[in-house]
Amino acid sequence: EWPHVILCSGGNTLHALIRWKEIGLDMLMKEAGMEGKVLCGGSAGAGCWFSSLHTDSLRPDNTKNKEHVLNELSEEELSDWNYTKISALGFIDAMCVPHYNARGTNGEMRSEHAEKILLEDPSTTMVIGVDNNAAFMVLGNDVMAVSGDGKATCHVIVPDERTGEAMSAPLPTDLEELIPLEDVFKLPLSEANSVASD
C-alpha cells in the first residue's frame, strides 16, 4: 500500500538520482504520483521532480565523506567549483533552481548561473526558480507559488528569442487558487535581473 506523501530531503541530488535509478525507486515514485500521492521535498527534494535541476552536487564538500574533504582542502579549493545542470525525474517539464535567491560557497548567485544555462543550452526552455522560504506547488497542469515569509516567491525565467536575453517574472504568492501553467507565461516578463541574496 502507498503512503499518502513521499517527501524527499535535500542533499547531493546527483548521488540521490543515480541511486534511485539504479534501484528502480524512480519508477516507484512515478507510479505513486500517478496514483495521486503527494510528491514533495525541499532543496534537492523539491527539484528532483523536474526534467532537469540546477545543482551544487559537484561542490567538493557535498560528498559522503565531507569531514575528510574539509580536512584536506583549503578554503580556496573548497570554493573552486561550478553549478551544473543534471537530468532529474522528468515529472515537470522545466529546469528547477532551488535556493534561487542564494549565493553559493563559490561566490556565484544561483539565479545568475541559471540564466547562463538557460541562454547557452537550447534544451533548457523554461526555468522555475524557487527562493529560500518559498514553494512551487503543482497539481496536474495547475501551479501556485507559496511564500513562507511573505517575501520569498518563485520565478519563471524564459529566453527572449528576439533579444537573446533571459526574461523573468515573479509568480504571485497571494493567489487563492492554482493557475494553469500556460498562464504563467502571460505574466509580464521583464529582463531578468538576478535576485539579491538575503
N, C-alpha and C positions, 0 to 999 in steps of 0.2 A: 504494500500500500504506500502511496506517495505522501510525503509531508505536505503541509499547506504552503510552506515557504522554503525556498532554498536561498540561503544567504552566503555570499562569497566574501571573504575578508580581503583586505589589502595584502600586499606582499610583492614578491617577484612574479609579475604577470607572465613573463616569458616562460619561466620554470613551471608555473602552475598550468598554463595552457598546453605545454608539451606533455606534462604528466597526465593531464586529463585525457588528452587524445590517445596516449599510449594505453591507458587502461579502459577506454571507452566511456568515461564519465561525461564527456561532451555530448555523446548521443543520448545518455540518460537525462541530461539537463534539457536537451531539446525536446525529448519525449514529455518531460514534466511540464515544460512550457506549453506544449500542445494540449496537455491535459488541463490547462488553465491554472496551473500553480504559479505562485508569485516567485519571480526570479529577481533577486536584488543583491546589492552589495555596496561597499564603499571603496573608493580609490581603485585599485586593480579590479576589485569585485564589482564595481559599477561599470567599468569599461569593457569587461570581458564579453559582454553580451553583443557588442557591436561587431561590424565586419572587420574593423581594424582599430588599433589602440595606440595612442601616443604614450610612450613609457620610458621610465628611467631604469629599466631592468638591467641595463649594461653598466650601471653605476658600480664602481669597484666594491663599495661597502654594502651592496644589495645582493649578498650571496649567502649561502648556507653557513659558511664559516666566517661570519662577519668579524668576530673577535680577532681572528688570525690576520685578516686583511687590514684591520685597523692598526694592529701592532706592527705590520710590515711596511705599510705605505706612508709616505709623507703627506702633509696637508695638500701640497701641490699635486701629488699623484692622485689623491682622493678626489680632487676637483677637476681632473682631466678626463672628462667623459662627455658623451653626447646623448641626447634623447634619440629615440628611434621609433619608427612605426612598425608594428607587428600585426600579423593576422590574428583575429580573435574568433569568437564562436559564430558570428555572422547572423545573429537574430535581428539586428537593426542595421540597415544599410547606410553607415556613416562611420567616420573615424571619431572615437571618443577621446577627449582630452581631460582626464581627471585633474584636479588641482590647477585648473586653467589660469587662475589669478596668482599662482605661486611661482617663486624663483627657486630653481634647483641649486644644489651644492656646487654646480658648475658655474653659477652666476647668471644663467640664462633664464629668462621668463619662459614658462611653458607656452603661453599664448603666442609669443614671437616665433618660437621654433615650430609650432603647429602651423602657423601661417606660411612659413617657408616650405614645409612639407606639402601643404595644400597647393602652393603655386608651382612647385618643382615636380610633383608626382601626379601625372594625369589620371591615375587610378583613384585618387582621392577627390571625390566630387563634393562632399559636404563634411563639415566638421561640427561636432557638438562639443562645446567647451563647458565643463561643469566646474564652477567656482568651489573653493572650500566652503563648507556650510550650505551647499545647495544640492538639490537632487533633480534628476531628469526622469520623469515618470512617463511610462509608455503603456497604453492599453490598446492592443490591436494596432490601428493606424493613427490613434489619437495620442497627443502628448501634453505635458504640462511641466513647467518649471516650478520648483518649490524652494523657498528660501528659509533657512534655519535661523537667520539672524536679522531678517528684514532688509539686508543689503545685497547679499550674495544672490546670484542667479545663474542661469545657463545662457550660452551664446550660440547662435548659428552663424557659421562662417562659410562662405562660398566664394569661388573665384569669379571675378568680373571678366568675362571673355573680351569685352571691349578694351579695357584698360590694362588688363594683366595684373590687377591689384586684388588683394583679399578684401571682401566686403563682409561686414558683420552686423548683427542686431542682437541686443539682449532680449531674452524671452521674458515677457511679463510674468511676475510672480503673484499678481493679485487676481488672477482668473479664478472663477468658481467652478468652471468646467474645463475638461480637456478640450483641446482644439485639434482638428485634423493636421497631420504632419505637413501636408502640402500648404496649409495656411501659414505655416512658419515662414515660408518663402515670400509671403505677401507683406511681412513686416518691413518697415522702412529700413533698408540696408544702408550703411554708410561705410566709408573707407575704414578698414579695421585699424583701430588704434589699440595696441596691446594694453591689456588691463594691468593696472598698477598693483603690486603686491601689497598685502597688509603690513 
